C-alpha cells in the first residue's frame, strides 16, 4: 500500500467507522436521543439503542486494547460482548463511543500501522475492516430501533435508506 491508492483506501476505511458514505452517520443516528429513548426496547426486539452502542463500544475498546498491546481477554460467550450500561450513563457512553471511534479511524489513517501484522499474521487492515463492518451492521439496527420507537428521523434530518 503506497501512494494515492493507499490514501484512498485508508480514507475509505477510516470513514466506515463513522458510517461510510452510503449510510447515515453514527452521529446522525444518535442525534437527539434522550436517555429514555436510548434505553427503550421496541416490542419484539432484544436491544435498545444504548445496548447497541455499548456493544459496538465494547468491541471498539477491545480492538484498541489489542492495538495498544494490552492483550485484552477474548470473551468466552457472545453474551459477554453485550455489556449494557448503567442508567444515567447515556451521555458518557456516547462520549466513550465516539472517542474510541476516532482512535480507530486514526489507526486506519496510519499507513505504517496498517502495514504491520497482527498476532495472527494478518495485516492490520483485516481487523480494522472487520470491526468497521461490525459497526455498520449495528448502525442499521440503531436506525431500525429509532424507526420503531417513532424517533426517526433525528432532529437534524436523516435519510431512511
LINKAQUI-V214889 format. One record per helix or strand of 2 or more residues. SS is the DSSP state (H for helix, E for strand). FROM is the first residue (numbers start at 1). LEN is the number of residues. If there is no record, write none. Layout:
BEGIN
ss,from,len
SS,FROM,LEN
SS,FROM,LEN
END
This chain:
BEGIN
ss,from,len
H,3,14
H,26,5
H,35,5
H,49,19
H,78,4
H,90,20
H,111,4
H,124,26
END
